[in-house]
Amino acid sequence: MRPVSSTLRTKMQRLGLRTLRGEQAWAERAADILPGGVNSPVRAWNGVGGHPLPIASAAGAVITDGAGRDYLDLVDSWGAGIVGHAHPAVVSAVRAAASNGLSFGATTEAEVELAEEIRDRYEPAQKVRLVSTGTEATMTALRIARAATGRDVIVKFAGLYHGHSDALLVAAGSGLATSGVPDSAGVTKAVAADTMVLPYGDVDALTDAFAEHGSRIAAVITEAVPANMGVIAPPAGFHRLISDLCRNEGAVFIVDEVLSGFRAGPAGGWGLERDADIAAGREPWAPDLVTFGKVIGGGLPVAAVAGRADLMDLLAPLGAVYQAGTLSGNPVAVAAGLATMRLLDDDAYAHLTRVSTMMRRGVSAELASHGITHAVGHAGTLFSVFLGLEEAPVTFDDVSRQDALAYSDMFHSLRGSGIALPPSAYEAWFVSLAHTDEHVGKVVDAIIAWGGREAKQP
Ligand SMILES: *Cc1c(COP(=O)(O)O)cnc(C)c1O
C-alpha cells in the first residue's frame, strides 16, 4: 500500500489516532477484496496520496464520509451530479420508475423521451442509441465509423480519454505518429497499430497524418472539451479543421461529449462553438457521430452514441453493425437521466456559468495574490487549475509540466477545510446547481488558508 502522505498524516494526528487507524483499517479491508480497494482507479487517491474513507451519503453540494465528515463536493461523480446530489425531483422519478419494475428487456416510452430530449438540445444527434457507459458509446462509434468507411485506422489525441476499450487505450509511439503503442497491459500491438495518436491541437501533425494516410483513416475522435487531463480550451479553428479534413477524405468525425455534453453548456462543447460561429456569421461545423454519458444518466448508468441518421441506421437491427445491451435504456436509469435533463433549463445554465466563473476567478485571484504560479483551463462551465504552469496548457506534454506535488498538498489542505477536490491534478473541478455563492466563498477561503502557508515556504 502507498504510504499516507505527510500532510494527511499531520491532519490525521490532529484528528486523533483513532481516525487514522479507522482509515487504514478501512483501506486494508477494501483492498483485500477489491483490486486497489476501488472499482475505478482514480478513486484510489494514487494521484494525491492517502486513503479515503468510504462515502456514506451525499445531498446537494455536500458529500459525507463514513466518519460523518462533510465535504463540499467538487467532483460531483465526475460531472454526472450536475443538479446536485439526491435532487428531490430525480429521487422521486427514480422511486416511481423502480416501483413500476426495474428492467423489462423491452423498449419503454421514457427511452424515446430521453433520446428526443437529447436530439432537441443537440441537432447533430439525429438518431440516438442508449447504452450504459461512455466506454460502450465510444467503442460503438468507432465500429460504426469503420463499417461506414470500410477503413481501419482511428486518429485520437494524446491525453484525451474516451473510455477503456482496447482501440482507445493507445499512447503515442515514438518518432513519427504512424501507429500507436498499447497504453495498458493487455492491449495487443495489432489493435494499437490501428490507432494513430497525435499531439492535441497540433494542426501540422493532423494535416500531415491526413496527407500521408487519409485513405486509411476511418475516424478522428476527440473530446469536445478535453477534460481528462484537466480542462483544455480547444484551440480556435481546430475542430473545424478536423471536420473539413474528415469530409474531404471521407472519414467520420466523432466528438466525444461524454463529460462535456450538457455540462460545458446547453449543447455541450460543440454548442459553445456553434454559438460563436453563428455570432460571427460563420456556418457551424457539426460532428458526424457524438457520444454522451455522465450528465444524461444523472448519476445512474446511461450513455449514448448518436449522430447522422445514415450512420446510426447502420446499427442492428437495421444495419450490419452489431451492438446490444441487456440493460441498455434501463427504465430506472433513464428516469434519473430524464429528470436531470428536465432540470437543465436556461436558468440552470446561467447558474452553472455564474458559479463556475466566480469559483475559477476567485481561486485564481487568491493563488496570484500569494505569488503561486498557476494557470486556469476553461471552456464554458468546465474548468480546472494547473499549479506551476505560467499559461493554460494545450498538449499532454504541457499538462505534464504542472506541479502535481503542490496539487496534492493543496488537495489535502482543502480537505482539512472541508472541501473535496478531485483526487488528481489531471481532472476537472465540477460545480452543480446546488453550489452557491457561499460555497464559492468557502473554497476561496480555503485557498487563502493553503496559499498563505504555501507562500511562506522558501
Ligand atoms: C468518462 C468518460 C468516458 C468513459 O465513460 P465511462 O462511463 O466511464 O465508461 C469517455 N469519454 C470521456 C470524454 C469521458 O470523460
Ligand as a Chemical Component Dictionary entry (heavy atoms), coordinates in Angstrom:
data_LIG
# 
_chem_comp.id                   LIG 
_chem_comp.type                 NON-POLYMER 
_chem_comp.pdbx_formal_charge   0 
_chem_comp.three_letter_code    LIG 
# 
loop_
_chem_comp_atom.comp_id 
_chem_comp_atom.atom_id 
_chem_comp_atom.alt_atom_id 
_chem_comp_atom.type_symbol 
_chem_comp_atom.charge 
_chem_comp_atom.model_Cartn_x 
_chem_comp_atom.model_Cartn_y 
_chem_comp_atom.model_Cartn_z 
_chem_comp_atom.pdbx_ordinal 
LIG C1 C1 C 0 -15.901 9.404  -18.538 1  
LIG C2 C2 C 0 -15.547 9.473  -19.988 2  
LIG C3 C3 C 0 -15.649 8.347  -20.831 3  
LIG C4 C4 C 0 -15.936 6.982  -20.309 4  
LIG O1 O1 O 0 -17.197 6.880  -19.751 5  
LIG P1 P1 P 0 -17.480 5.639  -18.730 6  
LIG O2 O2 O 0 -18.941 5.768  -18.460 7  
LIG O3 O3 O 0 -16.599 5.870  -17.554 8  
LIG O4 O4 O 0 -17.134 4.390  -19.466 9  
LIG C5 C5 C 0 -15.435 8.526  -22.175 10 
LIG N1 N1 N 0 -15.114 9.731  -22.686 11 
LIG C6 C6 C 0 -14.992 10.818 -21.908 12 
LIG C7 C7 C 0 -14.662 12.140 -22.521 13 
LIG C8 C8 C 0 -15.180 10.724 -20.530 14 
LIG O5 O5 O 0 -14.995 11.795 -19.752 15 
# 
loop_
_chem_comp_bond.comp_id 
_chem_comp_bond.atom_id_1 
_chem_comp_bond.atom_id_2 
_chem_comp_bond.value_order 
_chem_comp_bond.pdbx_ordinal 
LIG C1 C2 SING 1  
LIG C2 C3 SING 2  
LIG C2 C8 DOUB 3  
LIG C3 C4 SING 4  
LIG C3 C5 DOUB 5  
LIG C4 O1 SING 6  
LIG O1 P1 SING 7  
LIG P1 O2 DOUB 8  
LIG P1 O3 SING 9  
LIG P1 O4 SING 10 
LIG C5 N1 SING 11 
LIG N1 C6 DOUB 12 
LIG C6 C7 SING 13 
LIG C6 C8 SING 14 
LIG C8 O5 SING 15 
# 
